[in-house]
Amino acid sequence: MRHIFWKSGMVFSAVLALVVFLASSAMAKDEYGSFQKVLEADGSFAEATADLEKSLAGSKLELIGKMDITVPDNAQKCRTYVLTSPAFNQAALDNNLSSDAISALIMRIGVYEGDGKVNINIANPDALANVYFEGEKSRDALMSAATAAKNELIQVIQAVPGKVVNKQQEPVRGASKYRGYNGDGPAKMMAKWRDFRESLLTAKEMEGTASLDSIMDELKNNASKSLQSDPEKGWKVVAVKKFNDKIGWMGITNTYTELKCVNINSDFRFGDKKDNNKYPGVDHAPALPLELVIYQGKNGKWQIAQYGEMWRMQLYFWDSGYAAFAKNTLIPSIIFSDVENMVTGKSGK
């Protein structure tokens, strides 16, 4: 009898272990990093980026900009490529994607040195689609289009000689956490419990009679003046996309923001710091550049808008930890104000 019970116990334990494994696997499948590592390249940084650019040129993806990110002491090389997928863009327009959710269509690739390797990762379209497509009437179709675009992106990266990797990178959250995303943990208060739409704040409103091209030219001119006035905090336009005559997107950056992003995230990742990875925060390269969304609002006027930087920083940098946000609580508002001053033409005067 004891033998029977022992066998029954073994069977029960095996079944329980299987159930736990399947549950954890299902949970893992429903978890997304804001970033996803795709490849460890065989060659040097110069070789890997050249191979990537060659692969991109032969693809159907549209490269709209790239930027080298400033790393303290030039300790590690780090670059972001900004792209869109024409097929993804068309699917979004066909499914009447809201104008203020257009950031979902912007894809980013990061190439960075770390742990003695050249690594390639992406801003995860699965995670971002869950953020921006929440509440859309055609959400299912849009989510499918996002997955197709991600697969297209990964295929292009995997053409670079190297070791294929499939790793979700921090911050990692369940899919449901991205839907209606309004910050993380106790720091939600810092983001004022706002979702992406509530966090997209108009820096300048213009009459609807102006053309999108003229607005973009004005922003480029304002950025150039700000950079001439202040090389560290002045802005550079590194990527531009005109989706149609009523919707545009612009990627902007400055040295101050790049250094803060890399430094703050790296400072609080003690376990990841090594001699060949002094600044582990370089793996957050696809969080940059910052973005301006240009669209016509319900009142018919142009809205030049930016995301609340506390909201955006939590989305991409929450793995820095609450202590990092508490210690640097003023930094997002400084960046936000600097962007607003550039958009309104106040900086550079």
Secondary structure in CASP SS format (residue, H / E / C, confidence):
PFRMAT SS
TARGET T0000
AUTHOR 0000-0000-0000
METHOD secondary structure of the structure
MODEL  1
M C 1.00
R H 1.00
H H 1.00
I H 1.00
F H 1.00
W H 1.00
K H 1.00
S H 1.00
G H 1.00
M H 1.00
V H 1.00
F H 1.00
S H 1.00
A H 1.00
V H 1.00
L H 1.00
A H 1.00
L H 1.00
V H 1.00
V H 1.00
F H 1.00
L H 1.00
A H 1.00
S H 1.00
S H 1.00
A H 1.00
M H 1.00
A H 1.00
K H 1.00
D C 1.00
E E 1.00
Y E 1.00
G E 1.00
S E 1.00
F E 1.00
Q E 1.00
K E 1.00
V E 1.00
L E 1.00
E E 1.00
A E 1.00
D C 1.00
G C 1.00
S C 1.00
F H 1.00
A H 1.00
E H 1.00
A H 1.00
T H 1.00
A H 1.00
D H 1.00
L H 1.00
E H 1.00
K H 1.00
S H 1.00
L H 1.00
A H 1.00
G C 1.00
S C 1.00
K C 1.00
L C 1.00
E E 1.00
L E 1.00
I E 1.00
G E 1.00
K E 1.00
M E 1.00
D E 1.00
I C 1.00
T C 1.00
V C 1.00
P H 1.00
D H 1.00
N H 1.00
A C 1.00
Q C 1.00
K C 1.00
C E 1.00
R E 1.00
T E 1.00
Y E 1.00
V E 1.00
L E 1.00
T E 1.00
S C 1.00
P H 1.00
A H 1.00
F H 1.00
N H 1.00
Q H 1.00
A H 1.00
A H 1.00
L H 1.00
D H 1.00
N C 1.00
N C 1.00
L C 1.00
S C 1.00
S H 1.00
D H 1.00
A H 1.00
I H 1.00
S H 1.00
A H 1.00
L H 1.00
I C 1.00
M E 1.00
R E 1.00
I E 1.00
G E 1.00
V E 1.00
Y E 1.00
E E 1.00
G E 1.00
D C 1.00
G C 1.00
K E 1.00
V E 1.00
N E 1.00
I E 1.00
N E 1.00
I E 1.00
A E 1.00
N C 1.00
P H 1.00
D H 1.00
A H 1.00
L H 1.00
A H 1.00
N H 1.00
V H 1.00
Y H 1.00
F C 1.00
E C 1.00
G C 1.00
E C 1.00
K C 1.00
S C 1.00
R H 1.00
D H 1.00
A H 1.00
L H 1.00
M H 1.00
S H 1.00
A H 1.00
A H 1.00
T H 1.00
A H 1.00
A H 1.00
K H 1.00
N H 1.00
E H 1.00
L H 1.00
I H 1.00
Q H 1.00
V H 1.00
I H 1.00
Q C 1.00
A C 1.00
V C 1.00
P C 1.00
G E 1.00
K E 1.00
V E 1.00
V E 1.00
N E 1.00
K E 1.00
Q E 1.00
Q E 1.00
E E 1.00
P E 1.00
V E 1.00
R E 1.00
G E 1.00
A H 1.00
S H 1.00
K H 1.00
Y H 1.00
R C 1.00
G C 1.00
Y C 1.00
N C 1.00
G C 1.00
D C 1.00
G H 1.00
P H 1.00
A H 1.00
K H 1.00
M H 1.00
M C 1.00
A C 1.00
K C 1.00
W C 1.00
R C 1.00
D C 1.00
F H 1.00
R H 1.00
E H 1.00
S H 1.00
L E 1.00
L E 1.00
T E 1.00
A E 1.00
K E 1.00
E E 1.00
M E 1.00
E C 1.00
G C 1.00
T C 1.00
A C 1.00
S C 1.00
L H 1.00
D H 1.00
S H 1.00
I H 1.00
M H 1.00
D H 1.00
E H 1.00
L H 1.00
K H 1.00
N H 1.00
N H 1.00
A H 1.00
S H 1.00
K H 1.00
S H 1.00
L H 1.00
Q H 1.00
S H 1.00
D C 1.00
P C 1.00
E C 1.00
K C 1.00
G C 1.00
W C 1.00
K E 1.00
V E 1.00
V E 1.00
A E 1.00
V E 1.00
K E 1.00
K E 1.00
F E 1.00
N E 1.00
D C 1.00
K C 1.00
I E 1.00
G E 1.00
W E 1.00
M E 1.00
G E 1.00
I E 1.00
T E 1.00
N C 1.00
T H 1.00
Y H 1.00
T H 1.00
E H 1.00
L H 1.00
K H 1.00
C H 1.00
V H 1.00
N H 1.00
I H 1.00
N H 1.00
S H 1.00
D H 1.00
F C 1.00
R C 1.00
F H 1.00
G H 1.00
D H 1.00
K C 1.00
K E 1.00
D C 1.00
N C 1.00
N E 1.00
K C 1.00
Y C 1.00
P H 1.00
G H 1.00
V H 1.00
D H 1.00
H H 1.00
A H 1.00
P H 1.00
A H 1.00
L C 1.00
P C 1.00
L E 1.00
E E 1.00
L E 1.00
V E 1.00
I E 1.00
Y E 1.00
Q E 1.00
G C 1.00
K C 1.00
N C 1.00
G C 1.00
K C 1.00
W E 1.00
Q E 1.00
I E 1.00
A E 1.00
Q E 1.00
Y E 1.00
G C 1.00
E H 1.00
M H 1.00
W H 1.00
R H 1.00
M H 1.00
Q H 1.00
L H 1.00
Y H 1.00
F H 1.00
W H 1.00
D H 1.00
S H 1.00
G C 1.00
Y H 1.00
A H 1.00
A H 1.00
F H 1.00
A H 1.00
K H 1.00
N C 1.00
T C 1.00
L C 1.00
I H 1.00
P H 1.00
S H 1.00
I H 1.00
I H 1.00
F H 1.00
S H 1.00
D H 1.00
V H 1.00
E H 1.00
N H 1.00
M H 1.00
V H 1.00
T C 1.00
G C 1.00
K C 1.00
S C 1.00
G C 1.00
K C 1.00
END
